[in-house]
Amino acid sequence: MGALRLVLGDQLSDDLSALSDIGPADTVLMAEVVDEATYVRHHKQKIVLVLAAMRAFADRLRTAGHTVRYVALDDPDNTGSIAGEIERAIAETGCDRLIRTLCGEWRLEQALNAVAERLGVPVEAREDSCFICTSRRFQTWAQGKRQLRMEYFYREMRRETGLLMDGDQPEGGQWNYDAENRKKLPAGTAAPRRRRFPPGETARAIMALVESRFPDHFGDLHTFDWPVTHDEAEAALSHFLADVLPSFGDWQDAMARGEAFLWHSLISTSLNLGLLDPLDVCRRAEAEYRKGRVPLNAVEGFIRQVLGWREFVRGIYWLKVPEYRQRNALDADRNLPWFYWSGETDMACVADVVTQARRHAYAHHIQRLMVTGNLAMLLGVHPDPVDDWYMVVFADAFEWVEMPNTRGMATFADGGIVGSKPYAASGAYIDRMSDYCAGCRYSVKQKTGEGACPFNRLYWGFLERNRKTLRDNPRLAMPYRTLDKWSPEQRQALVDEAEACREALGATPRR
């Protein structure tokens, strides 16, 4: 009798550990289930992306000669959950054991651990092979450290993989070229044309199914054009490496009105589904530098995002869940304003990012961190609805990557586990890195009053409101020295100004 080998929607890798020793008597189980589409109300494009990629991978496995038990979303016998489909498959196929790869999300891992106790057959859960650093390896690195900082983890991963190394020293003599990668996009500079992938017949059929089953979910579908096959993911990567990466470093932090992609790689969906291997991606980017086609600051900045940040936040997630899900270090207690969903706001930067998210299920890291995340933190929005928003609106969102970025980096709800300080900023930062402010109704130069940029109205009040928690943070010494020069009455006026802005923007207290 054969084994049942489970493949989840974010495990579509040819090198998946659950498939590494697959035999002719084994059956691969893949299932489209309502539970995974609705535990948060995912963007319509996210659901289409995952289901289309799953169906393409099932075809790939069949072509390779494997037996695939594929349960479609509209199968009348579909139980609606992964656990239910495992139990049904064991009963109907006669498989005498289950082999699976560890889940990407704690929620589902707990559910599958529970079903294992009911199955009555042996269950083997293998390490996830879709990452460079295993969870156990990260735990070893983190053990005994008072602070966990991505920069030092990244350096260890560079040494371990040999990426961008010159012997035992970093290529070029520096580990990090971030200081060279913060340029504002010059006026009139055209972003590169991006390779996109219009939906094929299978994806179009799924689009119709999603519109029928999930009509109230966030997002547009007519603009869907994400890679859903290994070949498409490979084409997207090749295009980025050849045509976009050379200028990525200079403008990776830049923002521009109406420009959804700029110089970003657009491979995060493919990486997070398993269509691309992260170490291979990094080695191929390094090869472009070695061949003299890409400058060092560009390739280092890109590799740092994949080898450094992506692996780091995944390690933090598995090190800290489930307790991490409850963290709210700043005691944030407000509701998320409705314009995060509607885009109906006079803040040009926020309106543009929400519009992009609706149309493309995407925004790049500075838009996520310094526009929507920064604003949510300054408003004092509770981290739960912030987590939910990021999980809903972005096609590359899985909890292992999104929660440490939102509850950690964007809102400082984790109290400093991921980042050494809150990434709070006034409108001056957005003005410096974008063209949003020039056409905005609000004045980025005005500090207070209804016509002032809301980021300005909120910034100082945020610091004063959270003085007890943040005052001793060494990276905030300068703004607190400024605050300390003002009288108690002046500081209270800043809090009152911020409160008036919070109310005006709809960040009302949670009940």
C-alpha positions in Angstrom: 0.0 0.0 0.0 1.2 3.5 -0.8 1.6 6.7 1.1 -0.7 9.7 0.9 1.5 12.8 0.2 0.0 16.1 0.9 0.8 19.2 -1.1 -0.6 22.5 0.1 -1.2 25.6 -2.1 2.0 27.3 -0.9 4.2 24.2 -1.4 4.3 24.0 -5.2 7.9 23.1 -5.4 9.5 20.4 -7.5 11.9 19.9 -4.6 9.2 19.7 -1.9 10.3 17.5 1.0 7.0 15.6 1.1 7.7 14.4 -2.5 11.4 13.7 -2.3 11.1 9.9 -2.3 7.7 9.5 -3.9 7.0 6.0 -5.3 4.6 4.6 -7.9 2.2 3.3 -5.3 1.8 6.7 -3.6 -1.0 9.3 -4.1 -0.5 13.0 -4.0 -3.4 14.9 -2.4 -4.2 18.5 -3.4 -7.4 20.2 -2.3 -9.0 23.6 -2.9 -11.0 24.2 0.3 -13.3 27.0 1.5 -11.5 27.2 4.9 -8.3 28.4 3.3 -10.1 31.0 1.1 -12.1 32.5 4.0 -10.1 32.3 7.3 -9.4 35.8 6.3 -11.3 37.2 3.3 -8.5 37.0 0.9 -8.2 39.3 -2.1 -9.9 37.8 -5.1 -6.6 37.7 -7.0 -4.9 35.8 -4.2 -7.5 33.1 -4.3 -7.3 32.9 -8.1 -3.5 32.9 -8.0 -3.3 30.0 -5.5 -5.9 27.8 -7.1 -4.6 28.4 -10.7 -1.0 27.6 -9.5 -2.3 24.5 -7.7 -4.0 23.2 -10.8 -0.9 23.8 -12.9 1.3 22.0 -10.4 -1.1 19.0 -10.3 -0.8 18.8 -14.1 3.0 19.0 -13.8 2.9 16.1 -11.3 0.6 14.0 -13.6 2.9 14.6 -16.5 5.8 13.3 -14.4 3.8 10.1 -13.9 2.5 10.6 -10.4 -1.0 9.8 -9.2 -2.8 13.0 -8.1 -6.0 13.1 -6.1 -7.2 16.6 -6.8 -10.3 18.0 -5.0 -11.7 21.1 -6.7 -13.4 23.9 -4.9 -16.8 23.1 -6.5 -16.5 19.3 -6.0 -19.8 18.3 -4.4 -18.0 16.0 -1.9 -15.5 18.6 -0.9 -15.5 18.8 3.0 -14.3 22.4 2.9 -11.1 21.8 5.0 -7.6 20.4 4.5 -8.1 18.1 7.5 -11.4 16.8 6.2 -9.9 16.0 2.8 -7.0 14.2 4.4 -9.4 12.0 6.4 -11.6 11.4 3.3 -8.5 10.5 1.2 -7.1 8.0 3.7 -10.5 6.3 3.9 -11.1 6.2 0.2 -7.6 5.4 -1.2 -6.4 2.9 1.4 -3.1 4.7 1.8 -1.4 3.4 5.0 0.5 6.5 6.0 0.6 10.3 5.5 3.7 12.2 4.5 3.6 16.0 4.5 5.8 19.1 4.7 5.4 21.3 7.7 2.8 24.1 7.1 3.8 27.7 6.5 1.2 28.9 9.1 0.8 28.0 12.7 -3.0 27.9 12.4 -3.0 25.1 9.8 -0.1 23.3 11.4 -2.2 23.0 14.6 -5.2 21.7 12.6 -3.1 19.0 10.9 -1.5 18.0 14.1 -5.0 17.5 15.5 -6.1 15.4 12.6 -3.0 13.2 12.8 -4.3 11.9 16.1 -7.5 10.8 14.5 -6.2 9.2 11.4 -5.1 5.8 12.8 -2.1 5.7 10.4 1.5 6.9 10.8 2.1 10.6 9.9 5.5 12.0 8.9 5.9 15.8 8.9 9.1 16.9 7.2 11.0 20.2 7.3 9.9 22.8 4.8 12.4 22.7 1.9 11.2 26.0 0.3 13.4 28.1 2.5 17.2 28.6 2.9 17.3 28.6 6.7 15.3 25.9 8.5 13.3 26.8 11.6 15.7 24.7 13.7 18.7 26.4 12.2 17.2 29.8 13.1 16.5 28.7 16.6 20.1 27.8 17.0 21.2 31.2 15.8 18.7 33.0 18.1 19.5 31.0 21.2 21.0 33.2 24.0 20.8 36.5 22.0 19.3 39.4 23.9 18.3 41.1 20.6 17.5 39.4 17.3 18.6 41.7 14.5 18.2 40.9 10.8 21.6 42.5 9.9 23.6 40.0 11.9 21.4 37.0 10.8 21.9 38.2 7.2 25.7 38.3 7.6 25.7 34.7 9.0 23.6 33.6 6.0 26.0 35.3 3.6 28.9 33.4 5.2 27.0 30.1 5.2 25.9 30.3 1.6 29.0 32.1 0.2 26.7 34.7 -1.5 28.5 37.9 -2.3 31.6 36.9 -0.4 35.2 37.5 -1.1 36.9 34.8 0.9 35.7 35.5 4.5 34.9 39.1 3.8 31.9 40.7 2.1 32.2 41.5 -1.6 33.3 45.2 -1.9 34.2 45.4 1.7 30.8 46.3 3.0 27.9 44.0 4.2 25.2 46.5 3.4 24.7 49.2 0.7 21.4 50.4 2.0 22.7 54.0 2.3 23.1 54.1 -1.5 19.6 52.7 -2.1 17.4 55.6 -0.9 17.1 57.8 -3.9 14.0 59.7 -4.9 12.9 59.0 -8.4 13.9 62.0 -10.6 11.0 63.8 -12.4 10.4 62.4 -15.8 12.2 59.1 -15.2 10.2 56.3 -16.8 9.8 53.0 -14.9 10.6 49.9 -17.0 7.9 48.0 -18.8 7.1 44.9 -16.7 6.5 41.4 -18.0 3.0 40.3 -16.9 1.1 37.2 -17.5 -2.6 37.4 -18.8 -4.7 34.6 -17.4 -5.1 31.4 -19.5 -8.1 29.2 -19.8 -7.7 27.6 -16.4 -7.2 30.9 -14.6 -10.2 32.4 -16.4 -12.4 29.5 -15.3 -11.2 30.0 -11.7 -11.8 33.8 -11.9 -15.5 33.0 -12.8 -15.7 30.6 -9.9 -14.2 33.1 -7.4 -16.5 35.9 -8.6 -19.4 33.5 -8.0 -18.3 32.1 -4.6 -16.6 35.1 -3.1 -18.3 38.2 -4.6 -17.9 40.3 -1.5 -14.2 39.8 -1.1 -11.8 42.7 -1.7 -10.2 43.4 -5.0 -10.6 43.6 -8.8 -10.1 40.5 -11.0 -10.0 42.0 -14.4 -6.4 43.1 -13.9 -5.2 39.6 -12.8 -1.8 38.9 -14.4 0.4 37.0 -11.9 2.6 34.0 -12.9 0.8 30.8 -12.0 3.2 28.2 -13.5 6.8 27.3 -13.0 7.6 28.5 -16.6 5.9 31.8 -16.0 7.6 32.3 -12.7 10.9 31.6 -14.5 10.1 34.1 -17.2 9.3 36.8 -14.6 12.6 36.2 -12.8 14.6 36.2 -16.0 13.0 39.5 -17.0 13.8 41.1 -13.7 17.4 39.9 -13.6 18.1 41.2 -17.2 16.0 44.3 -17.5 15.2 45.6 -14.0 17.7 44.6 -11.4 20.5 46.9 -12.7 18.5 49.9 -11.5 16.8 48.3 -8.5 19.2 49.4 -5.9 19.0 53.1 -6.6 15.2 53.4 -6.5 14.0 50.4 -4.4 12.6 52.8 -1.8 11.1 55.3 -4.2 7.4 55.8 -4.7 5.5 57.4 -7.5 1.9 58.2 -8.1 0.2 55.6 -10.4 3.3 53.4 -10.5 2.4 50.1 -8.9 5.7 48.2 -9.6 8.6 50.5 -10.5 11.8 48.4 -10.2 10.6 45.8 -7.8 11.1 42.1 -8.7 7.4 41.0 -8.6 8.5 37.4 -7.7 7.3 37.4 -4.1 4.1 35.5 -5.1 6.2 32.9 -7.0 8.6 32.5 -4.1 5.9 32.2 -1.5 4.0 29.6 -3.6 7.1 27.5 -4.1 7.4 28.2 -7.9 10.9 29.6 -7.4 13.7 28.5 -5.1 15.0 31.3 -3.0 18.7 30.2 -3.0 18.7 29.7 -6.7 17.2 33.2 -7.2 19.9 34.7 -5.1 22.7 32.8 -6.9 21.4 33.9 -10.3 21.2 37.5 -9.1 24.8 37.2 -7.9 25.8 35.8 -11.3 24.5 38.9 -13.0 26.9 41.0 -10.8 29.8 38.6 -11.4 29.3 39.0 -15.1 29.4 42.8 -14.8 25.8 43.4 -15.7 24.5 44.6 -12.3 26.1 47.0 -9.8 26.9 45.8 -6.4 24.5 48.1 -4.5 21.6 46.7 -6.6 22.4 43.0 -6.2 23.2 43.3 -2.5 19.9 45.1 -1.9 18.0 42.5 -3.6 19.8 39.5 -2.0 19.3 41.2 1.4 15.5 41.1 0.8 15.5 37.4 0.0 18.3 35.9 2.0 18.1 38.4 4.8 14.7 39.8 5.4 12.5 37.0 4.0 14.3 34.2 5.9 14.6 36.4 9.1 10.9 37.1 9.4 10.0 33.5 8.8 12.4 32.5 11.5 10.9 35.1 13.9 7.4 33.8 13.2 8.1 30.2 14.1 10.3 31.2 17.0 7.6 33.4 18.6 4.1 32.0 17.7 1.5 31.6 19.1 2.4 34.2 21.7 3.5 36.7 19.1 -0.1 36.9 17.8 -1.2 38.5 21.1 1.5 41.3 21.3 0.3 44.9 21.5 3.3 46.7 23.1 1.9 50.2 22.4 -1.6 49.3 23.7 -3.1 50.4 20.4 -6.9 50.5 20.7 -8.4 52.1 17.6 -10.4 50.7 14.7 -8.9 50.7 11.2 -10.4 53.6 9.2 -12.7 52.6 6.3 -10.6 54.3 3.7 -8.1 51.4 4.0 -10.7 49.4 2.1 -12.4 52.0 0.0 -9.4 54.2 -0.9 -11.7 57.2 -0.4 -9.4 59.6 1.3 -7.8 63.0 0.4 -4.4 61.6 1.4 -2.8 61.1 -2.0 -0.3 58.5 -0.8 -2.8 56.3 1.0 -5.4 56.6 -1.8 -2.8 55.5 -4.4 -1.6 52.5 -2.3 -5.1 51.3 -1.6 -6.0 51.7 -5.3 -3.0 49.7 -6.3 -3.8 47.0 -3.7 -7.4 46.7 -5.1 -6.2 46.5 -8.7 -3.1 44.4 -8.4 -3.1 42.8 -4.9 0.3 44.4 -4.5 2.3 47.4 -3.1 6.0 47.5 -2.5 7.8 47.4 0.8 8.1 51.1 1.4 4.4 51.7 0.5 3.5 49.0 3.0 5.8 50.1 5.7 6.0 53.9 5.5 2.5 54.7 4.1 -0.1 52.3 5.3 1.8 50.8 8.2 3.2 54.1 9.5 -0.3 55.6 9.4 -1.9 52.7 11.2 0.7 53.0 13.9 0.4 56.8 14.3 -3.4 56.4 14.5 -3.0 53.8 17.2 -4.9 51.1 15.3 -5.1 47.8 17.2 -2.7 45.2 15.6 -5.5 42.6 14.9 -7.3 44.6 12.2 -3.9 45.7 10.8 -2.8 42.0 10.5 -6.1 41.2 8.8 -5.9 44.1 6.3 -2.4 43.1 5.1 -3.4 39.4 4.9 -6.4 40.3 2.8 -5.1 42.8 0.4 -1.8 41.4 -0.9 -1.4 38.4 -3.1 2.0 37.4 -1.5 0.5 37.5 2.0 0.9 34.4 4.2 0.9 34.7 8.0 4.6 33.7 8.4 5.7 36.7 6.4 2.9 39.2 7.0 2.6 39.1 10.8 6.2 39.8 11.7 6.2 42.6 9.1 3.0 44.2 10.4 2.9 43.4 14.1 6.7 43.9 14.2 8.1 46.2 11.6 5.1 48.4 10.6 3.4 48.9 14.0 6.0 48.0 16.6 3.3 46.0 18.4 5.9 43.3 19.2 7.8 45.9 21.3 11.1 45.6 19.3 11.6 42.0 18.5 11.8 42.6 14.7 12.8 46.2 14.6 15.0 48.3 16.9 12.6 51.2 16.8 9.1 52.2 15.6 9.2 53.3 12.0 7.2 56.4 12.7 7.6 59.3 10.3 5.9 62.6 9.5 4.9 63.6 6.0 8.5 64.8 5.3 9.6 61.3 4.7 6.9 60.6 2.1 7.6 63.9 0.4 11.3 63.1 0.2 10.7 59.6 -1.3 7.8 60.3 -3.6 5.8 62.7 -5.8 2.6 62.2 -3.7 2.7 65.4 -1.8 2.8 67.8 -4.7 -0.8 67.1 -5.7 -2.3 66.3 -2.3 -5.1 68.4 -0.7 -3.2 68.4 2.5 -0.1 70.5 3.0 3.1 68.6 3.9 4.6 71.9 5.1 1.8 72.6 7.5 2.2 71.0 11.0 -1.2 71.5 12.6 -4.8 72.2 11.7 -7.3 70.5 9.3 -5.3 71.5 6.2 -2.0 69.9 7.5 -0.7 66.6 6.4 -2.2 64.0 8.7 1.2 62.4 9.2 2.4 65.7 10.6 -0.6 66.1 12.9 -0.2 62.6 14.3 3.6 62.2 14.6 4.5 64.2 17.7 1.3 63.2 19.5 2.2 59.6 18.9 5.6 60.0 20.5 4.1 61.9 23.5 1.2 59.4 23.9 3.7 56.5 24.0 6.4 58.3 26.0 6.6 55.7 28.8 7.2 52.9 26.4 9.5 54.6 23.9 11.3 57.3 25.8 14.3 55.1 26.6 14.8 53.8 23.1 18.2 55.1 22.0 17.1 55.5 18.4 14.4 57.9 19.5 16.7 60.0 21.6 16.7 63.0 19.2 12.9 63.5 18.9 12.4 63.0 22.6 15.1 65.6 23.3 13.0 68.0 21.1 9.9 67.1 23.0 11.6 67.6 26.4 12.3 71.3 25.5 8.6 72.0 25.3 6.3 72.8 28.2 3.8 70.2 29.5 1.0 72.4 28.0 2.7 72.4 24.6 3.1 68.6 24.7 -0.5 68.1 25.7 -1.5 70.3 22.7 0.3 67.8 20.5 -1.6 65.0 22.0 -4.9 66.9 21.5 -4.0 67.7 17.9 -3.3 64.0 17.2 -6.5 63.0 18.9 -8.5 65.4 16.7 -6.8 64.0 13.6 -7.5 60.4 14.7 -11.2 61.1 15.2 -11.4 63.0 11.9 -9.9 60.1 10.0 -12.2 57.5 11.5 -9.8 55.8 13.9 -12.5 55.4 16.6 -12.0 53.5 19.8 -12.7 49.8 19.6 -15.6 48.5 21.6 
